[in-house]
Amino acid sequence: MRALLPRLLLLSLFLSSCTYLPPFPYKIDIQQGNVVDEEMVNKLKPGMTRSQVRFALGTPLVMDAFHNNRWDYIYRYAPKSRLAENQRLTVFFESDRLVRIEGDFPQPPAFRESFSIIPGSGQGFGPIADPRGETEEESDSGRSIDFMKENQLEFYKGTQ
């Protein structure tokens, strides 16, 4: 019995030395924010409504209460042992219409071309007519959402 106790202690010592503990804690890949790619940004056009921009890019990460005319889409990807990747896209609205974008993406073709409405000139964009002949002001939001759902495939193909 006396010889059994030292043997068990010696056995537990040897078994515990066989385990491997890494010298650093385990790190996981961290992905935060909105994934926005160049294809999604290329779908943006001047004059789009807020709901159309939300449909194309998703819900913005930051909607500042003090700057209601600006939405920020921020994306951060930090692989476990490498440098973090950050991407930022900011869209600006005027009279609830998209007027410009800024960020880490190249300007889409629609924003490179000049357009006749000058932001801040008071011209405004006016109501947009949908295929049913109603203006946006006359239609209710339920029908607008139904229209977007029906035309989702054409929108993503870039035919619209």
N, C-alpha and C positions, 0 to 999 in steps of 0.2 A: 504494500500500500504506500509505504514511504517512497519507494522508487517510482511509483506511478505518477505522483504529483510533479516531480522534476521533469519527467519525460513529457508530460502533457504541456508544461510550460515551455520546454525546449521545442516541442513540435509546433505550438502556437507561434513562437517567435520565428521559426523557419517559414511557416505558412504566411505570416504577415509580411515577411520580406519579399515574397513572390508577387505581391500585388504591385501594380504600377499606378501611380498618381501623376498626372501631367503637372509640370511646374507652373502652368498658367490656367486660368479658368476657361471653360468652354465658351466660345463666342458664337452667336448666331448671326445670320444675315438679317439686317434691319431694313425694312422698306416702309417709308412713310409718305403720305400725301397722295396726290393725284398723278397717275401715270398718264402723261400727255406725250404723244409722239408727233413727228412732223406731218404725218398724213392727217391727223386730227386738226392741226393748226392750219393746214392748207384748205380745209373746208370753211374756214372763217372768211366772211365777206363784209365789207363796210355796209352798215345799215341793218344788220341782223338784229333781231330783238333779243332781249335777255333770255327768253325761253329757248330760242333757237341756239344761242351760244351754250346754254346749259345742256341742251340735247346733244350738241356736237362734242363738248369737252367734259361733261359731267358737272356735278355740283362743285363749286369752287371751295378750296380749303379755307380761304380767308375772305369774308365779306365784311369789310370794316364799316362800322356804324357811322364813323366820322367822314368817310369818303365813300358815299353810297354809289358813286359813279365808277367804281373800280373793283374788279375782282382779281384775286391772286390765286394762281395755281402753282403750288410748290411741291416738288418731288425730291426725296432724298433716299438714296440707296447706299447703305454701308455694308459691304461684304465683311466677313468675319475678320480678316487680317489685312485688308487693303484700304486704300484711301477712299473716302466717301465721295459719291457722285451727287451733285446738286443740280437741279434744273428749275427754272423759274419762268412763268409766263404771266403777264399782267394784261388784262383786257380793260379798256376804258370805254365808258358809255356816255352819251350825251343825248338827252331827251329819250332815254331808254332804248337807244340804238347804238350799235357798236361803231366806234369812230377810229380807234387805233389799238395796236397791240405792241407790247414790249417784252423782251425776255431773251432767253438763250436759244431761240429758234430763228431761222431765216424768215424774212418777211414773206408771207404767201403772195402769190401772183396778184390776187385781187387788191392787196394793199400797196403793191408797187405801182399799179396804174393810178393815175390821178382820177378823182371823181369830182363831179360838179358841185357837190354840197360842201361848203366850207364850215367846219365846226366852229360854233360860236357866232355864226353870222345871223342867226335867228331864222334861217330858212326852214330848218327842221326837215324831217324825212317824210312826214305825212303818213297816213294809214296805208298799210300794204293790203292789196286785194288778194284773196285766195281764189282757187279755181272755181269755187261755187258762186263767185260774183259778190260775195260779202266783203266788207272791209274788216280789218282786225277789230276796230272799235265796235262794229255791229255784232260780231260773233261772240259767243260765250267761250270761256276757256275750255270747257269740255269738248266742244267741237274742234277747237284748235289742237288739243291733245290727240283727239281721234285722227285728225288729218295728219299729224306728225307720225303717229303709229302706222298709219296706212302707207305712208311714203318713206318709211325708214330705210328700206332696201335701196331705193333710188338715191336717197340722200347720201348713204355710205358709198355708193358706187361713183358718186361725183357727177351724176347726170343732172342734178337739180341746180 
